């Protein structure tokens, strides 16, 4: 639960927001991390010392459900001459360390990140006649913050979040999010470390898919060039009825398709409804260490395997030094998935382990024949996996949200893979790796072409390559939601 109040009104645990010139005695009583962020807000909005603020009634550190202590809401006049409309500017407080006393975040020094190292912002176009900011963006920000706290995975500029529902619960086409640096908020040095500000940008489904197939930064740059789709400050307009590709059809072919061909995709993995069967041996074999099979209880991933999969998705491939986030386990019907620009080394190796089961005691098995199973949404990403990742020498991982298993597709030359050209199907407990040659990838892309238009076929749908002893099935969600999985 949250309440709406002016930030200058005394709250149950926080005094009014001070400005940069607050008296020393008052500042000493005010949480230093909070004081530092308020200082940056006052720099931008000196005429709004007491903005409306959504605050958690019961703070997270007292057992409340909302990780963000506050979300402040400012009125930004924009700049008509620069195609920047008037809008509401939302700023979160709580992903960084506000207090420095370990009630929420562990103090790690002043040189590193404060808490998770960032706060969220959001810019919402102000509607004509609107005198107060809508409060739904605050709950949206709380939802993202809950994911960060629960998973301990941070966000980065260029990430995308699949929400699968209008952000304001209306009929809007804006149903997903990209993240980027806030164009006005500058990094803040607090007594507990540095805080940066990541802005949420609402996007349509087609724009999300383009970000998945190419990369988030590329789509953000396109949005900046289209005033009604965001403009220079990437302001979200929930009434926007057209995608950037409908506004300018040349953007898809001349920018996105060319970018995919040149750069590939930065998305290295997703949470998914998926499963795999080892067709090499009968399911009643007690020694079978394969993954999910209908009617069979899968073995759990060891701590080492889990860490390796997480590292797989953090490391990504050779573009820049930013790691790739692991997939998100949805906490709601609108599941979250997001990507991050990958790092310099494409590897499945991990430097650390939290294994409970000794990694060496789980043998790696070479399989002769496998059957892969995906729901429709996950199956639609297979062409992206093949074209945007494997043809660029990269890997792609599906991590099951309905069972403790994973499927990783790898190309030849990926470091640390236990699947090889000689044995292209290999399982380490419930983690399956499939190595596909470039020639076979091209063949699969031809055969799977209809996956790009999933509305045109009925489920279940099956694809088979007998000479490769590989079968892929696209199944209804209900199969994966059953207790057998």
C-alpha positions, 0 to 999 in steps of 0.5 A: 500500500502507498499514500500520496502526499506532498514531499514537504508534509511530515511522514511517519519516517521521513522529514520534509525534503531539504534543499542543497542549502539545508541547515547542517543540523537538519541535514544531519538528521535527514538520511544522507543518501536521500539528501543527496538525491533530493539535492539533484532533484532540487537542482533540476526543479528549484521552483518545486521544493515539495512535489507530490510524492507516493510513499510506502506506508510500511517501509520495505525494511519494516516488512512492507511489500514496496521496495521504494520508500518514495517516488517523487513526481515533478512537472517538467515544462519541456522545450517546445522549440526542441520538440520536448513536450510538457510532461511529468517526471517521476523519480524513485528513492530506494534502489540506492542506499538511502540510510547507510545503516544496513537496514536495506543495503550493505555498505560497500564503500563510497567509491562503488555503487550505492545499493544497487547503484541506480534509481529509476525515472519515468517521463510521461507526457502531460495531457491537456488540462491535467493538473496532477500527475497520474500515480500508476507509474509509481506502481510500475516502478515498484514492480521493477524494483521488486524484481531487482530486490528479489533477483538481485539483478540490476538494470542497465541502459539498453535493457528491455522489459517485456510486460505484455500489458498496457503500462497504465492498464488501459487499451494503450499499445504501449505495453513494454519498456526499454531503459536508458540514461535519464537525459537530465539527471546527473550521477550523484555521489552520496556518502554510500556510493554513486547513484545513476538514474535510469529512465523507463521508456514505454514502447509498443510490442513491435518496437520491443521485438525489434530491440530483441532482434537487434539491440535496445540502444539501437531502438532507443536512438530511433525513438529519439528521432521520432518526436511523437514516439519519444523525441530527444528526451524519450517521453512516453505518450500512452496515447501513441497509436502508431509504432515508429515503423508505421510512422516511418516504414523505412526504419525497419528495413534500412535501420533495424534489418541492416543492424541485425545483419551487421550486429546480430542480437544482444539478447542472450537468453530468456525465461521461457516455457520449455522442456526437452526429452532425450530420445536416446533412451527410454524414460524408465531408465533410472540412470537417465539424467536428462531434463524434463520429460512428461511424467518424469521428475527432473533432477535439479540443477546443481549450484554450479550449473545454475551459476554457469547459466547465470554467467552465460547470460551475463557474459554474452559475446564480443561487443563491449564490457557490459554483462548480460543479465540472466533471465527473469522469473516472472512474479506476475502474469505479465512476465518480465524479460530483458537484455543487456549489451554483452561482454568481450568473451563468449563463454559458458565458463564460470569463475565462481560456484555456489554448488551444493552438489559437487559439479564433478559428480554429475556426468555430462552425457552425449545424446543421440536424439533430442526433442525440444518443446516450447510454448508459442511465445518462446518458439517465436524467438527461435528464429531470433536465436538462430539468425541474431545469435548463432549466425554471429558466433554466439549462444542463446539460453532458454531457462525454464520457468516451469521446471528446473532446467535449461536449453542452450543453443551454441555455435561452433567456437563458443568457449566452455560448451560441453556440446561439440561438433562430434557430439552436438547434443549434450546434457549436464544434469537438466541443462541441455546444450545443442551445437548447431553448425552454420549450414544447419542453422540456415536449413532450420531458418528456412523450415521455421519461417512460419514461426515469424507469423505464429498467428497463421498456424495452429498448435501443436506444431511440429518440425523434424530433421530426421537426419540430425535426429532433432525434433521441435514442437510448439505446444499450448501453454496448458502443457507446460502449466500442468503438474507433470512439469 
